Amino acid sequence: MSEQTVPRAAKWPFVLGDLCLLASAGGVAWLAHSGRIPWSLSVAAVTTAAVGAGAWVLVTPFLRDQEAELRLREQDNLADTLQQIQQLERAASGIAAGASNLQSGQQALQRANETSAALVQQLAAERKSFTETLQRNQDQERQTLRLELEKLRRGEEETLRVVCHLLDHNFAVYQAGQQSPHPGVAQQLAQYRAACLDAVRRLGIVAHQATPGDAFHPDFHQTVDGKAPPEDSRIAGTLACGYTVRGVGVRPIIVAIEGQTPVTSTSDDSTAQSAEAPSTDPDVQTPS
């Protein structure tokens, strides 16, 4: 390969720039030394910066020439490496040609084995594909059924909450009606509550009330604040009904305790809202 020469950058512009910077630094230093300008840290910094910049300007062309030489050497090395690779490829092609002659005899013997192996693999692949498809379909069907079941369960829980909430307000209105001076109003509200209870009973929801004077039972009764009353406490009245769904308790009866919570026959919305939301915990039981 013919040697290539690297074009050299002209040095005189850089030398001239360096001289200008050094002259500027010298001028500033002379002015400061002669007292024409006060000597300060900024003057020293300007002088030092001018000298450093001049040195950098002077060194720059030599650095560029060195960088160009390094690139040229890298290109020469890459060209030599490419030539050696081409030689290796030619040698490898010759070896491959000889090996192909030896393999031609073996290929005829391997074709029969390859054909039978291909048939076996095809059958195995089809069986695997059929099994995977069947399993995937079963998984998708189970997932769909699981989602539908979850939706139904959540819908049933939400429906139960809404129905029990409405029944709580219905009970509050019924208690308020019992205090009405008009017997007809109390009778109409009692009939309306009985109709509502009969309607929800068809869904498996049964409301339970506590009898005043009965002993407090923690499995069936609960106070408004959720705290257990003293032993042998007696029930003063029902603040919110307890509910069972298909025989499973979802909320105990919210009761008032004698001597603790004053019981009035009129119950407003705040009393109904103080009762806890129905729970689907099967461990909660209420008397039938």
KEDO-268049 format. One line per 4 residues: number of its first residue (from 1); their letters; for each residue x, y, z of N, C-alpha, C. Coordinates in Angstrom, 1 decimal. Each point is the difference from the previous one (the first is absolute). Layout:
BEGIN
NUM = a = X/Y/Z/X/Y/Z/X/Y/Z  ...
***
This chain:
BEGIN
1 = mseq = 0.8/-1.2/0.0/-0.8/1.2/0.0/0.9/1.3/0.0  -0.5/0.9/-0.8/0.8/1.3/0.0/-0.3/0.8/1.2  1.1/0.6/0.6/-0.2/0.7/1.2/-0.7/1.4/-0.3  -0.9/0.3/0.9/-0.7/1.2/-0.2/0.5/1.0/1.0
5 = tvpr = 0.1/1.3/-0.4/0.5/1.1/0.8/-1.2/0.8/0.5  0.2/0.4/1.2/-1.1/0.8/0.7/0.3/1.5/-0.3  -1.1/0.7/-0.5/0.2/1.4/-0.2/0.2/0.7/1.3  1.0/0.9/0.0/0.3/0.7/1.3/-0.7/1.3/0.0
9 = aakw = -0.5/0.4/1.2/-0.6/1.3/0.1/1.0/1.1/0.1  -0.3/1.2/-0.5/0.9/1.1/0.0/0.2/0.5/1.5  1.2/0.2/0.3/0.3/0.3/1.4/0.0/1.5/0.3  0.2/0.8/-1.0/0.3/1.5/0.2/-1.3/0.7/0.6
13 = pfvl = -1.2/-0.4/-0.4/-1.2/0.7/0.7/0.0/-0.3/1.5  0.3/-1.2/0.4/0.0/-0.3/1.4/1.1/0.7/0.8  1.2/0.0/-0.7/1.1/0.7/0.6/-0.3/1.5/0.2  -0.6/0.6/-1.1/-0.4/1.4/0.1/-1.0/0.3/1.1
17 = gdlc = -1.0/-0.9/0.1/-1.0/0.1/1.1/0.6/-0.1/1.3  1.0/-1.0/0.2/0.7/-0.1/1.3/0.8/1.2/0.3  0.7/0.6/-1.0/0.7/1.2/0.3/-0.9/1.2/0.4  -1.2/0.1/-0.6/-0.9/1.0/0.3/-0.5/-0.1/1.5
21 = llas = -0.3/-1.3/0.3/-0.4/-0.2/1.4/1.0/0.3/1.0  1.3/-0.5/-0.3/1.1/0.3/0.9/0.3/1.5/0.1  -0.1/0.7/-1.1/0.2/1.5/0.0/-1.1/0.6/0.8  -1.2/-0.5/-0.1/-1.1/0.6/0.8/0.3/-0.2/1.5
25 = aggv = 0.4/-1.2/0.3/0.3/-0.3/1.4/1.2/0.8/0.5  1.0/0.2/-0.8/1.1/0.8/0.4/-0.4/1.5/0.1  -0.9/0.4/-0.9/-0.4/1.4/0.2/-0.8/0.3/1.3  -0.9/-0.9/0.3/-0.7/0.1/1.2/0.9/0.0/1.2
29 = awla = 1.0/-1.0/0.0/0.9/-0.1/1.1/0.9/1.3/0.1  0.4/0.6/-1.1/0.8/1.2/0.0/-0.8/1.2/0.5  -1.3/0.1/-0.4/-0.8/1.1/0.5/-0.2/-0.2/1.5  -0.2/-1.2/0.5/-0.2/-0.2/1.4/1.3/0.3/0.8
33 = hsgr = 1.2/-0.4/-0.6/1.3/0.2/0.6/0.3/1.5/0.1  -0.3/0.8/-1.1/0.3/1.4/0.0/-1.0/0.8/0.8  -1.0/-0.6/0.5/-1.0/0.7/0.8/-1.1/0.7/-0.7  0.0/-0.1/-1.3/-1.1/0.6/-0.8/-1.4/-0.6/0.3
37 = ipws = 0.0/-1.2/0.3/-1.2/-0.7/0.5/0.3/-0.7/1.3  -0.9/-0.1/0.9/0.3/-0.6/1.2/0.1/-1.5/-0.1  1.0/-0.5/0.7/0.2/-1.5/-0.1/-1.0/-0.7/1.0  -0.8/-0.9/-0.6/-1.0/-0.7/0.7/-0.1/-1.5/-0.4
41 = lsva = -0.9/-0.7/0.7/-0.1/-1.4/-0.4/-0.6/-0.2/-1.4  -0.9/0.9/-0.4/-0.6/-0.1/-1.3/1.1/0.2/-1.1  0.9/1.0/0.3/1.1/0.2/-1.0/0.9/-1.2/-0.1  0.3/-0.6/1.1/0.8/-1.2/0.0/-0.7/-1.1/-0.7
45 = avtt = -1.3/-0.1/0.2/-0.8/-1.1/-0.7/0.0/0.2/-1.5  -0.1/1.3/-0.4/0.0/0.3/-1.5/1.3/-0.3/-0.6  1.1/0.3/0.7/1.3/-0.3/-0.5/0.3/-1.5/-0.1  -0.4/-0.7/1.0/0.1/-1.5/0.0/-0.8/-0.6/-1.1
49 = aavg = -1.2/0.5/-0.1/-0.9/-0.6/-1.1/0.5/0.3/-1.3  0.6/1.2/-0.3/0.6/0.3/-1.3/1.2/-0.9/-0.3  0.8/-0.2/1.0/1.2/-0.9/-0.2/-0.4/-1.4/-0.2  -1.0/-0.5/0.7/-0.5/-1.4/-0.2/-0.7/-0.1/-1.3
53 = agaw = -0.8/1.0/-0.4/-0.6/-0.1/-1.4/1.1/0.0/-1.1  1.0/0.8/0.2/1.1/0.0/-1.0/0.7/-1.3/-0.1  0.2/-0.6/1.2/0.6/-1.4/-0.1/-0.8/-1.0/-0.7  -1.3/0.1/0.3/-1.0/-1.0/-0.6/0.0/0.3/-1.6
57 = vlvt = -0.1/1.2/-0.4/0.0/0.3/-1.4/1.3/-0.5/-0.7  1.1/0.2/0.7/1.3/-0.5/-0.6/0.0/-1.5/-0.1  -0.6/-0.7/0.9/0.1/-1.5/0.0/-1.1/-0.6/-0.9  -1.0/0.7/-0.3/-1.2/-0.5/-0.8/0.4/-0.6/-1.3
61 = pflr = 0.8/0.7/-0.9/0.4/-0.6/-1.3/0.7/-1.4/0.1  0.9/0.0/1.1/0.8/-1.3/0.1/-1.0/-1.1/0.5  -0.9/0.3/0.8/-1.0/-1.0/0.4/-0.8/-0.5/-1.1  -0.4/0.9/-0.9/-0.8/-0.4/-1.2/0.8/-0.9/-0.9
65 = dqea = 1.3/0.4/-0.2/0.8/-0.8/-0.9/0.2/-1.4/0.6  0.1/-0.1/1.3/0.2/-1.3/0.6/-1.3/-0.9/-0.1  -1.1/0.7/0.1/-1.3/-0.7/-0.1/-0.2/-0.5/-1.4  0.4/0.8/-1.0/-0.1/-0.4/-1.4/0.9/-1.2/-0.3
69 = elrl = 1.2/0.0/0.6/0.9/-1.1/-0.2/-0.6/-1.3/0.6  -0.6/0.1/1.2/-0.6/-1.2/0.6/-1.1/-0.5/-0.8  -0.8/0.8/-0.6/-1.1/-0.4/-0.8/0.5/-0.7/-1.3  1.1/0.5/-0.6/0.5/-0.6/-1.2/0.6/-1.4/0.3
73 = reqd = 0.6/-0.1/1.2/0.6/-1.3/0.4/-1.1/-1.0/0.2  -1.1/0.5/0.6/-1.1/-0.9/0.3/-0.6/-0.5/-1.4  -0.1/0.9/-0.9/-0.5/-0.5/-1.3/0.9/-1.0/-0.7  1.3/0.3/0.1/1.0/-1.0/-0.5/-0.2/-1.4/0.6
77 = nlad = -0.1/0.0/1.4/-0.2/-1.2/0.7/-1.3/-0.7/-0.4  -1.1/0.7/-0.2/-1.2/-0.6/-0.4/0.1/-0.6/-1.4  0.7/0.7/-0.9/0.2/-0.5/-1.4/0.8/-1.3/0.1  1.0/-0.1/0.8/0.8/-1.2/0.1/-0.8/-1.2/0.6
81 = tlqq = -0.8/0.4/1.0/-0.9/-1.1/0.6/-1.0/-0.5/-1.0  -0.6/0.9/-0.8/-1.0/-0.4/-1.0/0.7/-0.9/-1.1  1.2/0.3/-0.3/0.7/-0.9/-1.0/0.2/-1.3/0.6  0.4/-0.1/1.2/0.3/-1.3/0.6/-1.3/-0.8/0.2
85 = iqql = -1.1/0.7/0.3/-1.3/-0.7/0.0/-0.4/-0.6/-1.3  0.2/0.8/-1.1/-0.3/-0.5/-1.3/0.8/-1.3/-0.3  1.3/0.0/0.3/0.8/-1.1/-0.2/-0.5/-1.2/0.8  -0.5/0.2/1.2/-0.5/-1.1/0.8/-1.3/-0.5/-0.6
89 = eraa = -0.8/0.9/-0.6/-1.3/-0.4/-0.6/0.3/-0.9/-1.2  1.0/0.4/-0.8/0.3/-0.9/-1.2/0.5/-1.4/0.5  0.8/0.0/1.1/0.5/-1.3/0.5/-1.2/-0.8/0.5  -0.9/0.7/0.7/-1.2/-0.7/0.5/-0.9/-0.6/-1.1
93 = sgia = -0.1/0.8/-1.1/-0.8/-0.5/-1.1/0.6/-1.2/-0.6  1.3/-0.1/-0.1/0.6/-1.2/-0.5/-0.2/-1.2/0.9  0.1/0.2/1.3/-0.2/-1.1/0.9/-1.5/-0.4/-0.1  -0.9/0.9/-0.1/-1.4/-0.3/-0.1/-0.3/-0.8/-1.2
97 = agas = 0.6/0.3/-1.1/-0.2/-0.7/-1.3/0.4/-1.5/0.2  1.2/-0.2/0.7/0.4/-1.4/0.2/-0.9/-0.7/1.0  -0.5/0.7/1.0/-0.9/-0.7/0.9/-1.3/-0.3/-0.6  -0.5/0.8/-1.0/-1.3/-0.3/-0.6/0.1/-1.3/-0.8
101 = nlqs = 1.1/-0.3/-0.6/0.1/-1.2/-0.7/-0.1/-1.2/0.9  0.6/0.2/1.3/-0.1/-1.1/0.9/-1.4/-0.2/0.6  -0.7/1.1/0.1/-1.3/0.0/0.6/-1.1/-0.5/-1.0  0.3/0.0/-1.2/-1.0/-0.4/-1.0/-0.4/-1.4/0.2
105 = gqqa = 0.9/-0.9/0.4/-0.3/-1.4/0.2/-0.9/-0.2/1.2  0.4/0.8/1.1/-0.8/-0.1/1.2/-1.4/0.6/-0.1  -0.2/0.9/-0.9/-1.3/0.6/-0.1/-1.0/-1.0/-0.5  0.4/-0.8/-0.9/-0.9/-1.0/-0.5/-0.5/-1.0/1.1
109 = lqra = 0.9/-0.3/0.9/-0.4/-0.9/1.1/-0.9/0.7/1.0  0.3/1.3/0.2/-0.8/0.7/1.0/-1.4/0.4/-0.4  -0.2/0.0/-1.3/-1.3/0.5/-0.5/-1.2/-0.9/0.6  0.3/-1.3/0.0/-1.0/-1.0/0.4/-0.3/0.3/1.5
113 = nets = 1.1/0.1/0.8/-0.2/0.3/1.4/-0.7/1.3/0.3  0.4/1.0/-0.8/-0.6/1.4/0.2/-1.5/-0.1/-0.4  -0.4/-0.8/-1.0/-1.4/0.0/-0.4/-0.8/-0.7/1.1  0.5/-1.1/0.6/-0.8/-0.6/1.1/0.0/0.8/1.2
117 = aalv = 1.1/0.7/0.3/0.1/0.9/1.2/-1.0/1.2/-0.2  -0.1/0.5/-1.2/-0.9/1.1/-0.3/-1.4/-0.4/0.2  -0.4/-1.2/-0.4/-1.4/-0.5/0.2/-0.3/-0.1/1.5  1.0/-0.6/0.8/-0.2/-0.1/1.4/-0.1/1.4/0.7
121 = qqla = 0.8/0.9/-0.4/-0.1/1.4/0.6/-1.3/0.7/-0.4  -0.4/-0.3/-1.2/-1.3/0.7/-0.5/-1.1/-0.6/0.9  -0.1/-1.3/0.2/-1.0/-0.5/0.8/0.0/0.5/1.4  1.3/0.1/0.6/0.1/0.5/1.3/-0.4/1.4/0.1
125 = aerk = 0.4/0.8/-1.0/-0.4/1.4/0.0/-1.5/0.2/-0.1  -0.7/-0.8/-0.8/-1.4/0.1/-0.1/-0.7/-0.4/1.3  0.5/-1.1/0.6/-0.5/-0.4/1.3/0.2/1.1/1.1  1.1/0.6/0.0/0.3/1.1/0.9/-0.9/1.2/-0.2
129 = sfte = -0.1/0.3/-1.3/-0.9/1.2/-0.3/-1.4/-0.2/0.4  -0.5/-1.3/-0.3/-1.4/-0.3/0.4/-0.1/0.1/1.5  0.9/-0.6/0.7/0.0/0.1/1.5/0.0/1.4/0.5  0.9/0.8/-0.5/0.1/1.4/0.4/-1.3/0.8/-0.3
133 = tlqr = -0.6/-0.3/-1.2/-1.2/0.7/-0.4/-1.1/-0.4/1.0  -0.1/-1.3/0.3/-1.1/-0.4/0.9/0.2/0.6/1.4  1.3/0.0/0.4/0.2/0.5/1.4/-0.2/1.5/0.0  0.3/0.7/-1.1/-0.2/1.5/0.0/-1.5/0.3/0.0
137 = nqdq = -0.8/-0.8/-0.8/-1.4/0.2/0.0/-0.6/-0.3/1.4  0.5/-1.0/0.6/-0.5/-0.3/1.4/0.3/1.1/1.0  1.2/0.5/-0.1/0.4/1.1/0.9/-0.8/1.3/-0.3  -0.2/0.3/-1.3/-0.9/1.1/-0.3/-1.4/-0.1/0.5
141 = erqt = -0.5/-1.3/-0.1/-1.4/-0.2/0.5/0.0/0.1/1.5  1.0/-0.5/0.7/0.0/0.1/1.4/0.1/1.4/0.5  0.9/0.8/-0.8/0.1/1.4/0.4/-1.2/0.8/-0.2  -0.7/-0.4/-1.1/-1.3/0.7/-0.3/-1.0/-0.3/1.1
145 = lrle = -0.1/-1.3/0.3/-1.0/-0.4/1.1/0.4/0.7/1.3  1.3/0.1/0.3/0.4/0.6/1.3/-0.3/1.5/0.0  0.1/0.7/-1.2/-0.3/1.4/0.0/-1.5/0.2/0.1  -0.8/-0.9/-0.6/-1.4/0.1/0.1/-0.5/-0.2/1.4
149 = lekl = 0.6/-1.0/0.6/-0.4/-0.3/1.4/0.4/1.1/0.9  1.2/0.6/-0.2/0.4/1.2/0.8/-1.0/1.2/-0.2  -0.4/0.2/-1.3/-1.0/1.1/-0.2/-1.3/-0.3/0.7  -0.5/-1.3/-0.1/-1.2/-0.3/0.7/0.1/0.2/1.5
153 = rrge = 1.1/-0.4/0.5/0.2/0.1/1.5/0.0/1.4/0.4  0.7/0.9/-0.8/0.1/1.4/0.4/-1.4/0.7/-0.2  -0.7/-0.4/-1.1/-1.3/0.5/-0.2/-1.0/-0.4/1.2  0.2/-1.2/0.4/-0.9/-0.5/1.1/0.3/0.7/1.3
157 = eetl = 1.3/0.3/0.3/0.4/0.7/1.2/-0.5/1.5/-0.1  0.1/0.6/-1.2/-0.4/1.4/-0.1/-1.5/0.0/0.2  -0.7/-0.9/-0.7/-1.5/-0.1/0.2/-0.4/-0.1/1.4  0.7/-0.9/0.7/-0.3/-0.2/1.5/0.2/1.2/0.8
161 = rvvc = 1.1/0.8/-0.3/0.2/1.2/0.7/-1.1/1.0/-0.2  -0.4/0.1/-1.3/-1.0/1.0/-0.3/-1.4/-0.4/0.6  -0.3/-1.3/-0.1/-1.3/-0.4/0.6/0.0/0.2/1.5  1.1/-0.4/0.7/0.1/0.2/1.5/-0.1/1.5/0.3
165 = hlld = 0.7/0.8/-0.8/-0.1/1.5/0.3/-1.4/0.5/-0.1  -0.7/-0.5/-1.1/-1.4/0.5/-0.1/-0.8/-0.6/1.1  0.2/-1.2/0.5/-0.8/-0.6/1.1/0.3/0.8/1.3  1.3/0.5/0.2/0.2/0.8/1.2/-0.8/1.2/0.0
169 = hnfa = 0.0/0.7/-1.2/-0.9/1.2/0.0/-1.4/-0.3/0.1  -0.4/-1.1/-0.5/-1.4/-0.4/0.1/-0.4/-0.3/1.4  1.0/-0.6/0.8/-0.3/-0.2/1.4/0.0/1.3/0.8  0.8/0.9/-0.4/0.0/1.3/0.7/-1.3/0.7/-0.3
173 = vyqa = -0.5/0.0/-1.2/-1.3/0.6/-0.3/-1.1/-0.7/0.8  0.1/-1.4/0.1/-1.0/-0.7/0.7/0.0/0.4/1.5  1.1/0.1/0.6/0.1/0.4/1.4/-0.6/1.4/0.2  0.3/0.9/-1.0/-0.5/1.3/0.1/-1.6/0.0/-0.1
177 = gqqs = -0.5/-0.9/-0.8/-1.4/-0.1/-0.2/-0.7/-0.5/1.2  0.7/-0.8/0.8/-0.6/-0.5/1.2/-0.3/1.1/1.1  0.7/1.1/-0.2/-0.2/1.2/0.9/-1.0/1.0/-0.5  -0.5/-0.3/-1.2/-1.0/0.9/-0.6/-1.3/0.0/0.8
181 = phpg = -0.6/1.2/0.2/-1.3/0.0/0.7/-1.1/-0.5/-0.8  0.2/-0.3/-1.3/-1.0/-0.5/-0.9/0.1/-1.5/-0.2  -0.9/-0.7/0.5/0.2/-1.5/-0.1/0.0/-0.5/-1.4  -0.7/0.7/-0.9/0.0/-0.4/-1.4/1.4/0.1/-0.6
185 = vaqq = 0.8/1.0/0.3/1.3/0.1/-0.5/0.9/-1.1/0.5  -0.1/-0.3/1.3/0.8/-1.1/0.5/-0.3/-1.3/-0.6  -1.3/-0.2/-0.3/-0.5/-1.3/-0.6/0.5/-0.1/-1.4  -0.1/1.1/-0.8/0.5/0.0/-1.3/1.5/-0.3/-0.1
189 = laqy = 0.8/0.7/0.9/1.4/-0.3/0.0/0.4/-1.4/0.4  -0.8/-0.5/1.0/0.2/-1.4/0.3/-0.3/-1.0/-1.1  -1.0/0.3/-0.8/-0.3/-0.8/-1.1/1.0/0.1/-1.1  0.5/1.2/-0.2/1.0/0.3/-1.0/1.3/-0.8/0.4
193 = raac = 0.4/0.0/1.3/1.2/-0.7/0.4/-0.2/-1.5/-0.1  -1.2/-0.5/0.3/-0.2/-1.4/-0.2/0.1/-0.4/-1.4  -0.5/0.8/-0.9/0.1/-0.3/-1.5/1.4/0.0/-0.4  0.8/0.9/0.5/1.4/0.1/-0.4/0.8/-1.3/0.6
197 = ldav = -0.3/-0.4/1.2/0.7/-1.1/0.6/-0.5/-1.3/-0.8  -1.2/-0.1/-0.4/-0.5/-1.1/-0.7/0.7/-0.1/-1.4  0.2/1.2/-0.6/0.7/0.0/-1.3/1.4/-0.4/0.1  0.8/0.5/1.0/1.4/-0.4/0.1/0.1/-1.5/0.5
201 = rrlg = -1.0/-0.5/0.7/0.1/-1.3/0.5/0.0/-1.0/-1.2  -0.6/0.4/-1.1/0.0/-0.9/-1.2/1.4/-0.1/-0.6  0.9/1.1/0.3/1.4/-0.1/-0.4/0.9/-0.7/1.0  -0.6/-0.5/1.1/0.8/-0.7/1.0/0.5/1.0/1.1
205 = ivah = -0.4/1.3/0.0/0.4/0.9/1.0/-1.1/0.1/1.1  0.4/-0.2/1.2/-0.9/0.0/1.1/0.5/1.0/1.1  -0.9/0.9/0.4/0.4/1.0/1.0/-0.4/-0.5/1.4  0.8/0.3/1.0/-0.3/-0.5/1.4/0.1/1.2/0.9
209 = qatp = -0.9/0.0/1.0/-0.1/1.1/1.0/0.2/-0.7/1.4  0.5/0.8/0.9/0.2/-0.5/1.4/-1.2/0.4/0.8  -0.3/-0.8/1.0/-1.1/0.2/0.9/0.5/0.8/1.2  -0.6/1.1/0.3/0.4/0.8/1.2/-0.1/-0.9/1.2
213 = gdaf = 1.0/0.1/0.9/0.1/-0.7/1.2/0.8/-1.3/-0.1  0.3/-0.5/-1.3/0.8/-1.1/-0.1/1.4/0.3/0.4  0.8/-1.1/0.3/1.4/0.2/0.4/0.8/0.2/-1.3  1.0/0.9/0.2/0.9/0.2/-1.1/0.9/-1.2/-0.3
217 = hpdf = 0.0/-0.4/-1.3/0.8/-1.1/-0.5/1.0/0.5/-1.0  1.3/-0.1/0.2/1.0/0.5/-0.9/-0.1/-0.6/-1.4  -0.5/-1.3/-0.1/0.0/-0.6/-1.3/-1.2/0.5/-0.9  -1.0/0.5/0.7/-1.2/0.5/-0.8/-0.2/1.5/0.1
221 = hqtv = 0.6/0.7/1.0/-0.3/1.4/0.2/1.3/0.8/-0.1  -0.1/1.3/-0.2/1.1/0.9/-0.1/-0.5/1.4/0.4  0.9/0.7/0.8/-0.3/1.4/0.3/0.3/0.9/-1.1  -0.4/1.2/0.1/0.3/1.0/-1.1/1.5/0.3/-0.2
225 = dgka = 0.6/0.1/1.2/1.5/0.3/-0.1/0.8/-1.3/-0.1  -0.6/-1.1/0.0/0.7/-1.3/-0.2/0.7/-0.5/1.3  -0.2/0.7/1.1/0.7/-0.5/1.2/-1.0/-0.9/0.8  0.6/-1.0/0.6/-0.8/-1.0/0.7/-0.5/0.6/1.3
229 = pped = -1.2/-0.1/0.3/-0.6/0.5/1.3/0.4/-0.9/1.2  -0.3/0.5/1.2/0.2/-0.9/1.1/-0.8/-1.3/0.0  0.5/-1.0/0.7/-0.8/-1.2/0.1/-1.4/0.2/0.6  -0.9/-0.9/-0.4/-1.4/0.1/0.4/-0.7/1.2/-0.4
233 = sria = 0.5/0.7/-1.1/-0.7/1.2/-0.5/-1.3/-0.4/-0.7  -0.9/0.8/0.1/-1.3/-0.2/-0.6/-0.2/0.9/-1.2  -0.8/-0.4/-1.0/-0.2/0.7/-1.2/-1.2/1.0/0.3  0.3/1.2/-0.4/-1.1/1.0/0.1/-0.8/0.2/-1.2
237 = gtla = 0.6/-0.3/-1.2/-0.8/0.1/-1.2/1.0/-0.2/-1.2  -0.6/-0.2/-1.2/0.7/-0.2/-1.2/0.2/1.3/-0.7  1.3/0.3/-0.4/0.3/1.2/-0.8/0.1/-0.3/-1.4  0.5/-1.2/-0.4/0.0/-0.4/-1.4/-0.1/-1.6/0.0
241 = cgyt = -0.7/-0.5/-1.0/-0.2/-1.4/0.0/1.2/-0.7/-0.4  0.1/-1.3/0.4/1.0/-0.9/-0.5/-0.5/-0.8/-1.2  0.9/-0.5/-0.8/-0.4/-0.7/-1.2/0.7/-1.3/-0.2  -0.8/-0.9/-0.6/0.6/-1.3/-0.4/-0.4/-0.2/-1.5
245 = vrgv = 0.9/-0.6/-0.7/-0.2/-0.3/-1.5/0.1/-1.5/-0.1  -1.1/-0.6/-0.3/-0.1/-1.5/-0.2/0.5/-0.7/1.2  -0.3/0.6/1.2/0.4/-0.7/1.2/1.3/0.4/0.5  0.8/0.8/-0.7/1.3/0.4/0.4/0.0/1.4/0.5
249 = gvrp = 0.5/0.3/1.2/-0.1/1.3/0.6/1.0/0.9/-0.7  -0.5/1.2/-0.4/0.9/1.0/-0.6/0.2/1.3/0.9  -0.9/0.2/0.9/0.2/1.1/1.0/-0.9/-0.3/1.2  0.6/0.3/1.2/-0.7/-0.2/1.2/-1.0/1.1/0.2
253 = iiva = -0.9/-0.1/1.0/-1.0/1.0/0.3/0.7/1.1/0.8  -0.2/1.2/-0.5/0.5/1.2/0.8/-1.1/0.4/1.0  0.5/-0.1/1.3/-1.0/0.2/1.1/0.5/1.1/0.9  -0.9/0.5/0.8/0.3/1.0/1.1/-0.1/-0.8/1.3
257 = iegq = 0.9/0.4/0.9/0.1/-0.7/1.3/-0.7/0.8/1.1  -0.7/-0.7/0.8/-0.7/0.7/1.1/1.0/0.7/0.9  -0.3/1.3/0.3/0.8/0.7/0.9/1.2/0.7/-0.7  0.2/-0.3/-1.3/1.2/0.6/-0.7/-0.5/1.0/-1.1
261 = tpvt = -0.8/-0.5/-0.9/-0.4/0.7/-1.1/-1.5/0.3/0.1  -0.4/1.2/0.0/-1.5/0.3/0.1/-0.6/-0.4/-1.3  -1.2/-0.7/0.1/-0.7/-0.5/-1.2/-1.2/0.8/-0.2  -0.2/0.5/-1.1/-1.3/0.7/-0.4/-0.6/-0.8/-1.1
265 = stsd = -1.3/0.2/-0.1/-0.7/-0.8/-1.0/0.1/0.6/-1.4  0.6/1.2/-0.1/0.2/0.6/-1.3/1.5/-0.2/-0.3  0.3/-0.6/-1.2/1.3/-0.2/-0.4/0.2/0.7/-1.3  1.1/0.9/-0.1/0.2/0.7/-1.2/1.1/-0.6/-0.9
269 = dsta = 0.4/0.7/-1.0/1.0/-0.6/-0.9/1.3/-0.2/0.6  0.4/0.8/1.0/1.3/-0.1/0.7/0.1/-1.3/0.7  -1.1/-0.5/0.6/0.0/-1.3/0.7/0.2/-1.1/-1.0  -0.7/0.1/-1.2/0.2/-1.1/-1.0/1.4/0.0/-0.6
273 = qsae = 0.6/1.2/-0.1/1.3/0.1/-0.6/1.1/-0.4/1.0  -0.3/0.0/1.3/0.9/-0.4/1.0/0.3/-1.5/0.0  -1.0/-0.7/-0.5/0.2/-1.5/-0.1/1.1/-0.3/-1.0  0.7/-1.0/0.3/1.1/-0.4/-0.9/-0.6/-0.6/-1.3
277 = apst = 0.8/0.1/-1.1/-0.4/-0.6/-1.3/-0.1/-1.5/0.1  -0.9/-0.6/-0.7/-0.1/-1.5/0.1/1.3/-0.7/-0.4  0.4/-1.0/0.7/1.2/-0.7/-0.3/-0.4/-1.4/-0.5  0.8/-0.5/-1.0/-0.2/-1.3/-0.5/0.8/-1.1/0.7
281 = dpdv = 0.5/0.4/1.2/0.7/-1.0/0.8/-0.9/-1.1/0.5  0.2/-1.3/-0.4/-1.0/-1.0/0.5/0.1/-0.3/1.5  1.1/0.6/0.7/0.1/-0.3/1.4/-1.0/0.8/0.8  -0.5/1.1/-0.6/-1.0/0.9/0.7/-1.4/-0.7/-0.1
285 = qtps = -0.6/-0.2/1.2/-1.2/-0.7/0.0/-1.1/0.9/0.7  -1.2/-0.2/-0.4/-1.1/0.7/0.7/-1.1/-1.0/0.2  -0.8/0.2/1.1/-1.0/-1.0/0.3/-1.1/0.0/-1.1  -0.5/-1.2/-0.3/-1.1/-0.1/-1.0/-1.3/0.3/0.7
***
